[in-house]
């Protein structure tokens, strides 16, 4: 492939973080698009909502780009283990792919259909797209050059290299040529463009070769496209005897070096890589639950043909080739991204998975929660018995998922006294032991209900597959409620004990997925609380039957009571003035009603701390609006995924955990559930976790009033601040109950 990289600013690795310019701060806008002050004109207004400034919300799409920029900063940090930096580069790419497929595509669709409205931040949809285009172009170029100029050379220094085809010895080229002819060549389909062959359809996220051919007999130029097979390894490992030397060659370079096999008699004049991102968000009309599965399967087929929203091309691509692609794909110039090769760095996960412990995070093995550890060496733990003794608060991945939640469901499936198991399933793995346990339970005659959310974005096909597997095994499978996604994480076990029934419950913040449970930080409550069991029974009846007027004693359930319940709790703390305290841990917060309530609480003098992983529309620290508010973010080894809502301090605090983020879709269009934590020691534990996350001793990002994030990971003396994940690994690993084993 040709390569003619454009000059860019040097990226220099130092003892600190590689310097990266940040996404520009979000400038406040009034509803008419003009810039206004963040302080309300009439601070004495008796109408509290009307007196809030019109520019109080940051734009959610720009905030998301800033989140991905924080991921990029981790990839640039030389203090992060090298293979983990490669993984963060891959995560950045994967995140941005989804952002374009869903958020950018959604904006374009709303503009095209004429239903676009001004966002809460005051931006018109076209202005948002312009902001995204500027920010995404900057980030993608920085990302590509960070790999090429910093991470790739560092990997080479450790014996891990991506070798260009022309750099390979002739003997290796010959061996790879044989492999190409036997393994790659048979699955390739060259598609030429001429009067008899229209421009081919380019599937979303596929990597492609644009090939310019010359007919030596006529001298005419022709265009052809070759798709890089996605089912073949992108990084082809070259054989070697040194355990500390790993070399790869890219699949697309192997194909490009052998194009004469695909186009015999033609001269290969130019070769470039390119990649298209398409609108892959789903639009399913749910007339009734019976038709949902069929409608979704049809929509999944249509998804493949969504309009393009981004075109990535190798930066050396000739303008006449790019003109052809943009014309045929109907892509606007602003949607074109010229980048250094290689494109699609999600493939760096292959490198990150290498068994080089000295270049990765230290090995970590989750510990069994002390309350669930077996008493005797050979005896299995009695999960249900432990739950009868007390509530168990789980914190994954520090507390093992397999010896807690998975064991709970497996033991219930095998217990002859268990009569029924009811569970929600949003995302899980196809080979999940959870699925196997539910199938075993149904086979043994238990009543088993699985509320499967087949509309879980980008997991739809997998969910359809194992939903049918459950149905064939005799599990009662329902797809939730029409118009709502079932996002709540719930499991209910009904057991006969001494002539009566006892309900065992799990309410969590994360999916029932043993694989992601090792990487995602989540919380879960195992409890036999009678009121919670009654609430779960009513909620499952609502999901599987007709019970629209169900009322709940302990749970907050969306779309009915999560927003209203949290607003009431926020108002209670606001009424305490400076004695009030609100602490929230969340993935994203954009709901205007919740944000305004937090602003009013801050105006009243209450302490407001928000620990957010991704999007935040809040403006903390604005005089007269949010002076007592702090917003911080922690990214690192684990993906912070739990949601915690704490009101008040000490053991008397009211704390809820659950599945809901503070977004319109969660509060209005999803079934979500929050459960109160009532055990005083558990309340204290969660309160301490929230306080620790906001400590200036802990590495984090701080959000300023203008909407700019600042990384705080070094002390005034230049020493690294505490990494929260490492600290929790150490503290949970040391936690043991005397006389019990893991």
PyMOL commands that set and color helices and strands:
alter all, ss='L'
color gray80, all
select helices_A, chain A and resi 60-76+82-113+125-157+165-167+170-187+251-256+259-261+289-303+319-329+333-335+345-352+357-359+370-372+383-389+405-414+433-443+460-472+516-518+530-544+562-575+577-579+592-603+650-652+664-668+680-693+724-734
alter helices_A, ss='H'
color red, helices_A
select strands_A, chain A and resi 160-162+191-193+207-215+221-227+235-238+246-250+266-278+308-314+336-339+392-396+418-425+447-452+476-478+485-486+489-497+500-508+520-527+556-558+581-586+607-612+629-633+639-640+643-647+654-658+670-677+700-703+709-712
alter strands_A, ss='S'
color yellow, strands_A
deselect
rebuild
show_as cartoon
